[in-house]
Every structure is written in C-alpha cells, then in structure tokens.
Amino acid sequence: GGWRWNSGFEVKATIDKARKIWYGAMRIPWKTIDRRPPRSGQELRINFYRFQGPPPDRKSVAWQPTGSRSNHVPEAFGRLRLEGN
C-alpha cells in the first residue's frame, strides 16, 4: 500500500538565467515521514534521486546508489541524522 502514500509536499523553484542555474526546494510535513516527534540524534533512512531527460536515454543519479535497477531498496539508503540546538 506504500504507493498510496501522499506526503502533501510543497515545492518551489527559481531560475537564475544570467548564471544558467536552477534551484529547487521541497518541504515535506514531518508527520508524513515519522510518527515520532523530531529530536536531535534521531536517524532516518533516506535517499535522494535526480532523473534527467526522457527515455530511453534518461539518466539517474542517487545520493546512495542502491546497486539495483530499482531505486526502492531502503536497506541501501543512507542515514540522515537530525541535529539541533
């Protein structure tokens, strides 16, 4: 049933035409990621991907490559550690 997950995320993008750079930001409500309240020292399994171009020549880049044709391999994800003041 994971495919039914809807995070309610929000996105924003800006383009610096002079420097030919685009910036993207995403905000995901915490309650859709973890039932525990966020706290310093908490770790989460996470990965980040970027897909570029149309098939069949689409390129895929991952922060933590999964070693599989699928990007959905949580045991291969990196660990994100929360830190706070």
C-alpha positions, 0 to 999 in steps of 0.5 A: 500500500506504500504507493498510496502514500501522499506526503502533501509536499510543497515545492518551489523553484527559481531560475537564475538565467544570467548564471544558467542555474536552477534551484529547487526546494521541497518541504515535506510535513514531518508527520508524513515521514515519522510518527515520532516527534523530531529530536536531535540524534534521531536517524532516518533512512533516506535517499535522494534521486535526480532523473534527467531527460526522457527515455530511453536515454534518461539518466539517474543519479542517487545520493546512495546508489542502491546497486539495483535497477530499482531505486526502492531498496531502503536497506541501501539508503543512507542515514540522515541524522537530525541535529539541533540546538 
